Structures are given as structure tokens and as C-alpha cells.
Amino acid sequence: MKFRDLIAFLPPSKPLPRRERSAVVALGGGGARGLAHLGAVEAIMQTEVSPHRFVGVSIGALIGAMCAIDTNIRRIQSRVTGFLTSPEFRRHQSQLFGSTGVNDEYPSTGIVAWYERARYLYSAHRRLTRAVTQQSLMPAAILTTSIAELVPDIEFSDLTTPLSIVAADLRSGHCVVMESGSLRSAIEASMALPGIFPPVERDGMLLCDVGVVDSIPSTVASAYATDLTIAVDIGQHNARIESFDTALDVMMRVQDIGEQILRREKSQWADIHIRPDLAEVAWFDFRNPERLIDRGRAAAWEQLARHRFRRVEDMPAERSNALCG
């Protein structure tokens, strides 16, 4: 029996809301900052706007998949925060950073995300050795087991809401949009940070995270939109860096500058651009998920209000009834 058939046994207690506006929601990449997506989606779903497709890259692919499976955003938030406090997740953090928590010697502010990844991971001699002899610094199991904890082993066709997942094909050099086949495999491919996690073989392609250079899939989302395109940008602001001591410092900085330029250009493809204030949050810092969810929710409400969208519960009774059926 397929996943969607199982859902059929759990009918909602009241009719599903009928919305006036539909939107394709683009969820960007940014590691732990992706928890803000959960707050942003919650705010969107409380208005007259109904997401009719999610488009995700990297952590946005994982959050988008969870939202495409289950329309109960509060239940998703609870599941994610529960996993982040689990022994399984702490083991993954230990593998990545050599401790059971975030490494305190590793600065969490003022340094761009890719620079943080490369400088810390490449500082370990053991991982440097692995980097020159193998495809990745970390084993695939860290990703696959985490994804398996949060997403069932289903196909795209089993989803409640349509979903598109974006990745890069190393062989062809093209951006790839996945909408069929194994959901877990697609998420892993989109989250496979180049050089950090191994690329994923899928349908003759060798796929990895494209979010390090193109972190907001707003152009893909806009291609599906018949009404609104909403982009949630969780990238860091452009922090000033005074010194560059190594060639790696320079290369990572230029790559980050290019990603930020592209991100600004991509913002024009969205009708509503939501950007939570996450400047001080490092990509690996999952210690306070509620705070990140709150920031995503607050940023979304600010933008939705600016575009004159209101909570369904705040509307006049006759209008609210018309929307909710």
C-alpha cells in the first residue's frame, strides 16, 4: 500500500481550507538556518495563500519534502526539534565536529557559510588526507540516516503537495530538477555539500548540492507559478572580512561573493521575498531551533503584511468563513 493510500485512512476532522491565492514556495539553502523555513511556511499557511508546490535546494529540499508530505506544520516542527535533541543527531554532530555539540573554538559570527565549512573541516589532518584520496570528507551515512529519521521511504508521486528538488549534475555541469523517483535519494543529492559529503548517483547523473553557488531556487519556482512566487532566503548577510591568510581563504571568499550576487539577482523572480535575520547563525548551529523558527515566522509575517495578506483568523467572520469553507 502506498503512503498516500495510508493517509486516506486519516481524513481531516473538518473540510480543508479553500484559499483565494496559490503560491509556489522556494526554500533556499543554508544549513541550520533552514529551520527558519518552518516558521515562514507556518505563517504562509495561516493566510489566504495556499502553497500548491514547494521547490527546495539543500536544507530547503528536506524541509520542503516534509511540508509536501504533511500539511500540519506544527507537527513537522515538533518532529524536527525532537530529532535535533536526539542521541542520533548528537552522534552526527560528533562525527562532523569532534564533539557532541557545536565547536566553541569555531566562530559563529562574521564569517561566510562556505568559508566556515572549508576552513574548519580542512584544518584536521585526518580529513585533509581523506580529501585527497576520496570523494568526500564525511561518509554518506551522516546524511542518509538523518534524512531517514525525518522522511519516509516514498516516491514523489506519494506526496500530498507537489515538490521539486534542485541539485547540480557534476557530469553534465547542469542544474537538475527532480520530481519523480525516490524522495530520499533526491533530498540526499540536493544536500550533498561538494567535497564534504559524497555525490549521489541517480539516473546516470552524479548529483550534489548546488546551493553553495545558487542558494535560492526562485527561477525554478517562478516557472510553475500561476499566481504567486514566494522565496525564503536564509543566506547570511555579506559580512566584512579584513584579512586573507591563505589561498583557500581567497577562493572561498570569491565563491561567497559570487553566490551573494546571484542571490540578489534571483530575488527579482519572487513576488514575495522573505529574508529572516540570521546573520549571526552559523550553518551548523542547531542548538536553538525554536529561535530560528520564530525568526522565520516573524520575517514572513512582516512581508505578508506588507503585501496586504492577513491571517485568516483576523479577517471579518464572513470573509474567513468563505475562505475556510
Secondary structure, DSSP 8 states (H G I E B T S, - for coil): --HHHHHTTS--SS-----SEEEEEEE---GGGGGHHHHHHHHHHTBTEEEEEEEEETHHHHHHHHHHH-S-HHHHHHHHHHHHTSHHHHHHHHHHHSSSS--TTS--SSS-HHHHHHHHHTTSHHHHHHHHHSS-SS-THHHHHHHHHHS-S-BGGG-SS-EEEEEEETTT--EEEE-SSBHHHHHHHHH--TTTS--EEETTEEEE--TTT----HHHHHHH-SSEEEEE-------------SHHHHHHHHHHHHHHHHHHHHGGG-SEEE----TT--TT--S-HHHHHHHHHHHHHHHHHHTT--BGGGS-HHHHHHHH-
